[in-house]
Amino acid sequence: METGKIASLTQVGIRTLTTHQRMQAKKYGVNIVEMKNFSLSFIHYLKSPLYISLDMDVLDPAFAPGVSHHEPGGLSTRELIHIIQSINAEIAGADLVEYNPARDVHDVTAMTAYKLMKELMSKMIAQKPSQV
């Protein structure tokens, strides 16, 4: 955002922000969708091409214990899958971050990360024109 090479940045599921983080977001025009007033309306403003960096800690720790920063009040797995499935903008690429296997319980977070990546990849493949 500082270099102007990115047109927009939307952060979804934020539960805690410092004063400095709020100031930086305002300075660079970052759209923040906090959990305290969460709605899906942000999806309508996403523009193509879209790059998704999915932080596993957006999920409530009940759904993803294998992250470094446990913050209650996050999204459920079902809510996050619904968000991914509702995106209409072309997804140019994606990554999945913030998985911490040392904190994972019975590989719950690993299985959830796998499911979320499959959803992202499926969405990207569905956008490609068929090669018949």
ZALOPA-849707 format. One line per 2 residues: number of its first residue (from 1); for each residue x, y, z of N, C-alpha, C, O. Coordinates in pm, whole numbers. Example, Ala and Ser with C-alpha at 12.3 -4.5 7.8 and 13.67 -1.06 7.14 Angstrom:
<semis>
1) 1319,-569,780,1230,-450,780,1320,-330,780,1424,-332,846; 1285,-225,708,1367,-106,714,1290,3,787,1341,114,804
</semis>
This chain:
<semis>
1) 83,-119,0,0,0,0,87,125,0,52,226,-62; 200,119,69,287,236,78,342,277,-58,362,396,-83
3) 367,181,-146,426,212,-277,321,245,-382,355,292,-491; 194,222,-351,87,252,-446,69,146,-553,-5,168,-649
5) 134,30,-540,123,-76,-640,-2,-162,-621,-37,-242,-708; -69,-145,-509,-191,-220,-481,-307,-122,-483,-301,-17,-418
7) -412,-155,-558,-526,-65,-570,-608,-56,-443,-656,52,-407; -624,-168,-374,-702,-165,-250,-666,-284,-163,-613,-384,-210
9) -695,-269,-35,-672,-375,61,-793,-381,154,-832,-280,212; -850,-500,166,-962,-521,258,-920,-629,357,-879,-738,318
11) -931,-597,485,-901,-692,591,-1033,-730,658,-1107,-644,704; -1059,-860,663,-1188,-909,713,-1168,-990,841,-1075,-1070,851
13) -1255,-969,937,-1254,-1048,1059,-1165,-996,1169,-1129,-1070,1261; -1128,-871,1161,-1038,-811,1259,-1110,-798,1393,-1224,-751,1400
15) -1042,-843,1501,-1103,-837,1633,-1033,-739,1727,-1094,-691,1822; -907,-710,1700,-832,-620,1787,-744,-529,1701,-668,-577,1617
17) -755,-399,1723,-670,-302,1653,-613,-203,1753,-684,-155,1842; -485,-173,1739,-424,-68,1821,-453,66,1757,-497,73,1642
19) -429,172,1829,-447,307,1775,-358,326,1653,-400,383,1553; -234,279,1662,-140,292,1550,-190,218,1426,-182,270,1315
21) -242,97,1445,-295,21,1333,-413,92,1268,-425,94,1146; -501,150,1349,-614,226,1295,-566,346,1214,-620,376,1107
23) -464,414,1265,-410,531,1194,-347,490,1061,-367,557,960; -273,380,1061,-211,332,938,-317,291,836,-305,320,717
25) -422,224,882,-530,182,792,-595,304,730,-623,306,610; -620,404,810,-682,528,758,-588,598,660,-632,644,554
27) -461,605,694,-362,672,609,-355,609,470,-342,680,371; -362,475,464,-347,405,336,-479,359,275,-479,287,175
29) -590,399,335,-720,366,278,-755,218,284,-822,166,195; -710,151,390,-739,9,407,-883,-5,457,-922,59,555
31) -960,-89,391,-1096,-118,433,-1091,-230,537,-1046,-341,507; -1136,-201,657,-1133,-300,764,-1275,-340,801,-1360,-255,832
33) -1300,-470,796,-1430,-525,835,-1408,-593,970,-1360,-706,978; -1445,-521,1076,-1426,-575,1211,-1537,-672,1246,-1649,-661,1196
35) -1505,-767,1331,-1603,-867,1372,-1718,-806,1451,-1829,-857,1448; -1691,-698,1522,-1797,-641,1607,-1915,-588,1526,-2025,-577,1579
37) -1893,-557,1398,-2005,-515,1311,-1994,-584,1175,-2007,-521,1070; -1968,-713,1180,-1946,-791,1059,-2071,-803,973,-2181,-826,1024
39) -2053,-788,843,-2157,-818,745,-2087,-857,615,-1969,-826,595; -2160,-924,528,-2103,-968,400,-2103,-859,294,-2060,-885,182
41) -2148,-740,325,-2161,-634,224,-2027,-599,157,-2027,-551,44; -1915,-623,224,-1785,-590,166,-1759,-667,37,-1685,-620,-49
43) -1820,-784,22,-1796,-869,-95,-1833,-796,-224,-1768,-817,-327; -1935,-713,-220,-1981,-642,-339,-1881,-537,-388,-1890,-490,-501
45) -1786,-500,-303,-1689,-395,-338,-1554,-451,-380,-1464,-375,-415; -1538,-582,-376,-1412,-642,-417,-1399,-635,-568,-1494,-665,-640
47) -1282,-596,-616,-1260,-579,-759,-1158,-679,-811,-1065,-718,-740; -1177,-717,-934,-1084,-808,-1002,-963,-731,-1051,-975,-612,-1081
49) -848,-793,-1058,-815,-925,-1006,-795,-917,-855,-745,-818,-802; -834,-1022,-787,-831,-1028,-642,-724,-1128,-597,-718,-1240,-648
51) -643,-1087,-503,-547,-1179,-440,-594,-1198,-297,-618,-1100,-226; -608,-1321,-254,-655,-1351,-119,-541,-1409,-37,-484,-1512,-72
53) -510,-1342,72,-417,-1396,170,-501,-1433,291,-544,-1346,367; -522,-1561,309,-613,-1609,412,-534,-1642,539,-461,-1741,543
55) -551,-1559,641,-487,-1583,770,-576,-1677,850,-692,-1645,874; -524,-1790,889,-603,-1889,964,-656,-1833,1095,-756,-1883,1148
57) -590,-1731,1149,-638,-1676,1276,-761,-1587,1262,-807,-1530,1360; -815,-1575,1139,-945,-1509,1122,-1054,-1596,1184,-1160,-1547,1222
59) -1027,-1726,1193,-1122,-1819,1253,-1115,-1811,1405,-1009,-1785,1462; -1228,-1834,1469,-1231,-1844,1613,-1141,-1961,1655,-1137,-2063,1585
61) -1070,-1950,1767,-982,-2060,1811,-1055,-2193,1828,-991,-2298,1825; -1185,-2191,1847,-1261,-2316,1858,-1255,-2394,1727,-1266,-2517,1727
63) -1238,-2323,1614,-1234,-2386,1482,-1091,-2403,1431,-1066,-2485,1343; -999,-2325,1485,-859,-2331,1439,-766,-2304,1558,-715,-2193,1572
65) -743,-2406,1642,-654,-2385,1756,-507,-2375,1718,-425,-2327,1797; -472,-2420,1598,-332,-2423,1557,-284,-2295,1492,-234,-2295,1380
67) -301,-2184,1566,-249,-2054,1522,-171,-1994,1639,-187,-2037,1753; -89,-1896,1611,-6,-1837,1717,-81,-1738,1805,-48,-1722,1922
69) -183,-1671,1749,-253,-1566,1823,-400,-1602,1839,-481,-1579,1749; -433,-1659,1953,-572,-1695,1981,-650,-1570,2020,-616,-1501,2116
71) -755,-1543,1944,-840,-1428,1974,-985,-1472,1957,-1032,-1487,1844; -1056,-1493,2066,-1196,-1536,2057,-1281,-1436,1978,-1248,-1318,1967
73) -1391,-1488,1924,-1485,-1402,1853,-1465,-1400,1704,-1519,-1312,1636; -1389,-1493,1650,-1364,-1496,1506,-1472,-1567,1429,-1574,-1608,1485
75) -1449,-1581,1300,-1544,-1649,1212,-1548,-1798,1239,-1452,-1855,1292; -1658,-1859,1203,-1665,-2005,1205,-1614,-2055,1070,-1604,-1978,974
77) -1582,-2182,1063,-1538,-2240,936,-1648,-2226,832,-1619,-2189,718; -1772,-2253,867,-1885,-2241,774,-1898,-2099,721,-1922,-2079,602
79) -1884,-1998,810,-1894,-1858,766,-1784,-1825,665,-1809,-1758,565; -1663,-1872,691,-1551,-1843,601,-1569,-1912,466,-1540,-1853,362
81) -1616,-2035,467,-1643,-2105,341,-1751,-2030,263,-1741,-2016,141; -1854,-1982,331,-1960,-1905,266,-1904,-1778,203,-1942,-1741,92
83) -1814,-1711,272,-1752,-1590,217,-1677,-1624,88,-1694,-1556,-13; -1594,-1727,92,-1518,-1767,-26,-1612,-1799,-142,-1590,-1754,-254
85) -1716,-1875,-115,-1810,-1915,-219,-1891,-1797,-273,-1944,-1805,-384; -1902,-1690,-196,-1982,-1573,-237,-1903,-1470,-317,-1963,-1377,-370
87) -1773,-1485,-327,-1690,-1387,-398,-1716,-1398,-548,-1708,-1507,-606; -1748,-1285,-610,-1772,-1282,-754,-1653,-1228,-832,-1645,-1248,-954
89) -1561,-1160,-766,-1444,-1106,-834,-1351,-1220,-876,-1345,-1324,-810; -1278,-1199,-986,-1182,-1299,-1031,-1068,-1308,-930,-1009,-1207,-891
91) -1039,-1429,-888,-930,-1452,-792,-805,-1489,-871,-799,-1595,-934; -706,-1400,-868,-583,-1420,-944,-484,-1511,-872,-400,-1574,-935
93) -495,-1517,-740,-404,-1599,-663,-442,-1596,-516,-524,-1514,-474; -383,-1687,-440,-416,-1694,-298,-304,-1762,-221,-226,-1839,-277
95) -298,-1732,-94,-210,-1805,-4,-282,-1824,128,-382,-1757,156; -231,-1913,208,-289,-1943,338,-177,-1935,440,-75,-2003,426
97) -194,-1851,542,-86,-1826,637,-134,-1835,781,-253,-1850,808; -40,-1825,872,-62,-1822,1016,-95,-1957,1078,-149,-1963,1187
99) -62,-2065,1009,-80,-2198,1069,40,-2228,1157,155,-2208,1116; 15,-2275,1279,121,-2310,1373,98,-2454,1420,20,-2477,1512
101) 167,-2551,1357,145,-2692,1392,175,-2724,1539,121,-2820,1593; 261,-2646,1602,295,-2673,1742,176,-2648,1835,173,-2699,1947
103) 78,-2570,1790,-39,-2539,1872,-165,-2611,1823,-271,-2597,1883; -153,-2688,1716,-269,-2756,1659,-310,-2873,1749,-224,-2943,1803
105) -438,-2892,1764,-493,-3000,1845,-555,-3103,1751,-652,-3074,1681; -497,-3223,1748,-547,-3333,1665,-557,-3293,1517,-644,-3344,1445
107) -470,-3205,1472,-465,-3161,1332,-594,-3095,1283,-623,-3094,1163; -672,-3040,1375,-797,-2974,1339,-770,-2856,1245,-839,-2841,1144
109) -672,-2775,1277,-642,-2657,1195,-584,-2698,1060,-615,-2636,959; -501,-2802,1059,-446,-2850,932,-557,-2897,840,-556,-2866,721
111) -653,-2972,894,-765,-3019,811,-851,-2903,763,-900,-2904,650; -869,-2804,848,-947,-2686,811,-874,-2606,703,-936,-2560,607
113) -743,-2591,718,-663,-2519,618,-671,-2590,483,-683,-2525,379; -665,-2722,484,-677,-2800,361,-812,-2776,294,-818,-2756,173
115) -919,-2778,372,-1053,-2755,319,-1064,-2614,260,-1120,-2596,152; -1012,-2515,329,-1020,-2376,281,-939,-2358,153,-983,-2287,62
117) -822,-2420,145,-741,-2409,24,-812,-2477,-93,-808,-2426,-206; -877,-2590,-68,-954,-2656,-174,-1067,-2564,-223,-1093,-2558,-343
119) -1132,-2495,-132,-1240,-2402,-170,-1184,-2288,-256,-1245,-2251,-356; -1071,-2234,-218,-1009,-2126,-296,-968,-2174,-434,-994,-2107,-534
121) -904,-2291,-440,-859,-2345,-568,-978,-2378,-658,-974,-2353,-778; -1082,-2434,-601,-1202,-2466,-677,-1263,-2341,-736,-1306,-2340,-851
123) -1266,-2235,-658,-1320,-2106,-704,-1235,-2051,-819,-1289,-1999,-917; -1104,-2062,-809,-1015,-2011,-913,-1028,-2094,-1041,-1029,-2038,-1150
125) -1037,-2225,-1028,-1051,-2313,-1144,-1183,-2288,-1214,-1188,-2287,-1337; -1290,-2268,-1138,-1423,-2244,-1196,-1426,-2117,-1278,-1511,-2102,-1366
127) -1336,-2024,-1251,-1334,-1895,-1323,-1264,-1906,-1458,-1280,-1819,-1543; -1186,-2010,-1478,-1110,-2024,-1602,-1203,-2073,-1713,-1288,-2159,-1689
129) -1189,-2019,-1834,-1272,-2068,-1944,-1238,-2214,-1976,-1122,-2255,-1970; -1339,-2292,-2010,-1315,-2434,-2040,-1234,-2446,-2169,-1247,-2366,-2261
131) -1152,-2548,-2172,-1066,-2572,-2290,-1117,-2695,-2362,-1060,-2804,-2350; -1224,-2677,-2438,-1286,-2790,-2510,-1228,-2799,-2649,-1266,-2887,-2726
</semis>
